[in-house]
Structure formats: C-alpha cells, structure tokens
Amino acid sequence: MQGTRSTRLLSLARRFVHMRTVAQSARESTGSEAERPKGAESTTGSEETTHFGFQTVRESEKEQKVHEVFEQVANSYDMMNDAMSLGIHRVWKDVFVERLGPQHGMRLLDMAGGTGDITFRYLRYLANQPNPQNRASHVTVSDINQHMLDVGEERAKRLGLTTDKLPNSTVAWQCADAEKLPFQDESFSAYTIAFGIRNCTHVDKVISEAYRVLQPGGRFMCLEFSHLTNETMQWLYDQYSFQVIPPMGQLLAGQWQAYQYLVESIRRFPKQEQFKQMIEQAGFDQVSYENLTFGVVSIHSGFKL
C-alpha cells in the first residue's frame, strides 16, 4: 500500500514538473507580447489582432478560445475560486453586492453571471430587506457560455432561488454576448459584471452596451482582478499566480492551460486609473473605484446621469 502511494506521488510530481516546464516555455515564447501596452492591437493582413492571455490572436479567434476555457472549467469553477483565493473571493463578492445596495424594484442585469454568485447574493440581500409596498424586483443572469449558465441554474434550484420560490422577485437566465446585448435600450436600473470583463475582446464595447441598456440614473458596477499598489507585493502575487495557480488547476480540475490563461488575462487587464477613464469615455458620471486586498481586485462604479 505504501509503495503504491509513493509511486503515485512520484508520477504526479513528474507530471507537475513536465507541465511547469511546458508552461514556462510558452511564457518565454510569448514574452514579447507581454511587453505590448495593455489593450494594444495590431493587424495580421486585414484582420485585427488582440490578446488572449500573453498570446496574440486574431479577434475572430478570441471569443472561441475564451468560450473553450470556460467550457473546460465550468464544473470546477467555484471549487477553484475557493482554492485559488483561499475563500477570499466570497468576501470580495459580499462587499461588491453591499456596495451595489440592492433595493426592491431594481432590475439588475448580471452580466458574465455564469454560476450565479452575484445573483444569489443580490436575491438574498433583497430577501433581508423590508418590502411593505411589495415592489417587484428582477434579475437577468447573462453569460456568453451556456454551460456556465446551466451550472448556475442547477445551483439556483438546489438553493431554492428560483422565481417560483421567491416572493416579489423574478429570475431569468439568458445566453448573450456582452458586446452585443439583445436587450432594449434603458431596460435595467443596474448592471454588474464580476470577473468577466477582462475576457471580452472589446472592453470598450462592453461598457458602451452597459450604458445603452441602463436607465437614466442606472448604475454600472464591475468587480475585476486588478493591480497591486505595492511593487513588492505585486511581485509576490505574480509568483503565486504563475507558479501556484496553474499547477493547482491541474491537480484539482485537470486544467493547466485554462488557468494559465486566466492568470495571464489578469496581467493584461488595464490598471485602475486607465479602466476608470474607459468607463468615463463611455459616458458614465461619478466614476470611482475601490481597491480590495491591496488592489488584488477593484470595484469600479459609474452612473448614467
């Protein structure tokens, strides 16, 4: 028994070293792309290119590549979030919804809502608020990946957070592209997107679409991985991200490359001030951001006035 266990551990260690070597080689071969300014694009022939992690790909390829990543990780997504963040992602999401401050009568679009973490917090927050006027609230959970939505719907059923079991609240699940929303103008009073916008090809189009579907007075809120304000802590965080998270993805979910991409996509996302300017350029007012855990993540907020 002991010999068999030792053999398995040795085999796992060898696979770990092999996968780490492969990932390191991939990073080195794309290292020059990491130096390109965030959000920069080039052309190959007549087609625009963009980044997929540290790789440069044609724009027409990125959506499919991102789709494949989340197809692969959907069933293990929540478990990996707990493992990678030591459970802190739950606190970040709690703070995010508290900052939103849901009110009865709100119509929320939870974009990139996937497995439902933000929506479930929104619904529970409302359930704990008095509603003497019996005002009806609504949330549409939307994601470009139907498999992620399927996982979320199953979770909602297990938790009893479905329209038929909620007083004065309705929930809809709809597959949609954040860059081309199928909703009418001024359809929602709030828009949230958590850990999703960095995976979109055209971040500026996502923000513009959010502005379009929000009612006057509506609020845009984004929770996303960001950049630490202390260089030493950023270096330590980078070591953890690149040396620990992909191997953890392999060990727990059998997915190294998917989590390698997720780490790289964080590094390619604009810094807080740059992203704030993008939100303002889309037309939002009173734009602000709040760093959590020294800037590991940031909450960005803006209003359509």
N, C-alpha and C positions, 0 to 999 in steps of 0.2 A: 504493500500500500504506500509506504513512504517513498519507495523507489519510483513508483508510477507518478506520484505527486511531484517529485523532483524533476522527472523527465518532462512533465507538462510545463512546469515553471521554466525550465531551460528552453523549451521550444517557444514559449511565449516571449521570453527575453530576447531570443534570437530574432523573432519576427518584429519585436519592438525596435531593435537596433537597425534591422533592414529597412523598415518603414521610415524611421527617422532619417536614415541616410538618403533615401529617395526624396523625402520632403525637402531636406537641406539642399540637395542638388537642384531641385525645382526652384527653390527660392533664389539660389545663386544665378540660375539661368535667366530669371526674370527680374533680377535685382535692379537693372537699369530702368525698368518700368516703375519701380517703387520711387525713383527719383523724380518722375514726372509730376508736376504740380497736381494736386488733387482736383479732380473734375476735368482735367485737360483731356482733349480728344485729338486724334489725328485721322488721316484718311489713308485707306488702302485701296488704290484705284479710285472708284467713285463712291465707295461706301464709307461712312463714318465709322470710327472705331471708338471703343470705350474700354473701361477696365472691368475685369472680373477677378476680384482679389488683386494680385500682383501681375496678372496676365493682361495682355491687350487682346481684345477680341472684337469682331465685327458687332455692331449694335444689334443686328438681326440674330446673333448667336446668344447674347447675354440672357435674354428672357428665358430661353430654353434651358440654358445652363443653370440659372437660378432655380427654375422650376424643378429640374432634376435633383438639385441639392435638397430641396425641401420635401420632395417625394421620398428621398432616402432617409431623412431624419424625422419625419412626421411622427412616427410611433414612439420614438425615443426622445422627442424634443423637450418635453417637460422634465424628464429624468435628467437629461444632460444639462439643462439650465440649472437645476439644483446642484449637480455635481460641480459644474464649472464655476459657479458663483458662490458655492458653499451656502446656498439658500438665500443669499442677499437679494437676488432678483425679485423675490417676493416682497421684500421691504420697498425696493425701488418702485414696484408697481402699486403698492399700497399708497405710497407718497404721491405718485402720479395721479391716481384717482382722487385722492384728497385735495390735490391742487385744482383738479377739474371742478370739484364740488358739485356733483350731480344734484339736480333739482327735479321735482315732479313736473311733468310736462315737457321735459327735454327730449329732443330727438337726436340721438347720437349715431354717427357713422364711425364704427370701429374698424378702421382700415388695417389691412395686414393682421386682422384679428385672429386668424388661424385657430389655435386651440382654445381660445375663449378667455384667457386670463384677465384681460382688461374688462371685457363684457361682464364676466361673472362678478367682478368687484363692483362695477357700476350698478348692477342689479341688486346686489346685497346692500350697497350704500343706500339706494333708494328705499329698500325694504325697511331700513332702520330709521327712516325719516317720517315724521307725521305727514299725513296726506288728507287733511279734513275735507278738502274740496274734491277728492277722488280724481285728481288730474291724471290723465293717461300719459305714460311715457313710452318711449320706443328706442330700440337699438337695432341697427343693421350691422351684422358682422360680415365683413367682406374680406376676401383674400383671393389672390390670383391662382392659388393652388387648391383645387377641390379636395384633395386628400387631407390637407390640413384642416379644412372646414369640416370634413367628415369626422375627424378625430374630435374636433370641438363640439359638434352636435351630439356625439355619443357621450361626451363628458357632461354636457348640459342635461341630458336625460338622466344620467346617474345622479346628478346633483339636485334634480328637481327644479332646474332653472329654465323651464320652457313656458311658452305663452299660456298653455292650459293650466299651469300651476302657479302662475304669478298674478297677483292682484294688480290691476291697473298698469301692467307693463306687457309689451309685445316684443318678440324677438324674431328677426328674420336673418337667414344665412344666405349670402349671395356671392357667387364667384365673379370677380371683376378685376380689371386692370386699373391700378391706382392712377395711371397716366391717361386713361380714357374711361372715366366713370360713366355708367349707364343711367345715372340719376339726374333728375331735372335740376335746374338752377334753384338755389335757395331752398333746398329740401330738408336741411338739417340745422339744428341750433348748436351742435358741437361736433368736432371731428378729432378723433385720436388716431395716432399711429405709433405703435411701440415696437422697437427693434425690427422695423421693416423698411424704412425709407432708404436706408443705405444699399438695399438690394435692388433698387429700381434703377433703370438705365438713365432716365432723365429726371433727376430730383426736382428740377425747376418746374417741370410739367406736373409732377405730383402736387406740389404746393399750389400751383395755379388752379388745378382741378379742385383742390380742397377749398380754395377761395370761392370758386364758382358755385359749389353745392351748398355753401354755408349761407344762412340767412343773415341779413344785416344785424349786427350785434353778436353774431356767432363767434365761437372760439375754436382756434386751431391749437392742438397740443401734440407735441412729439416727444417721445421718450426714446433716446438712442445712445448707444455707446459713443464715447467722445474721447477727449484727450486730457490727460492729467496736467495739472498746472505746475507740478514739480518735476524737473528733469530726472532726478534720481529715482523718484517713484515711478515715473514713466518707463525708465529703463528696466526696473524690477518687474513692472507689469508686462512689458514686452517679453521678458524672459519667461514669465509664467505663461503668457498667451501662446507663444510659439513652441516652447519646449514641453509644456504640460497638456494644453487643451487638445491638440490633435491626437497624441497618444491616448489620452483619456477617451476621446471619441472612438478610437479603435477598440479599446478594451471594453468599454461599456455598451457601445452601439454598433461596433463593427464598421465604423465610418471614419477613416482618417482624412481623406481628401475633402469631404464635406465640411469638416470642422476646420481644416486648414484654410479653406475659402472664407469661412465665417470670421476667422481671426484676421485674415488679410483685408477683408472688406471693411473692418473696423478702422484699420490704419489708413485706408484710402478715403475715409469719410472726412468732409470738411471740419475744421476746428470750429469752436463755438461761435466766435465772432463772425466768421465767414458764413456759417449757416444762418446766423441771425440776419445778416444782410440779404441773404437769398429770400428769407421769409418776408422781409420788408419790401423787396423788389416785386414780390407777387401782389402787393397791395395791402398787406396786413399792417395794423397800427398797434401801438403799445407792445411791441415785441420785446421779449425778455427771455433770459434763460437762467436756470438754477443748476449748479453742479451738485451731484450727489457722489459720495465716497471719493472725494478729492478730484472729481472730474472723470471717473471711470464711465459714468453715464451723465447725461444732462437732460433736463426737461426744458423744452422750448415752447413758448406760448405767444400767441398773437390773436388780435381781434379784427373782425371785419366790421369796420365802422362806416 
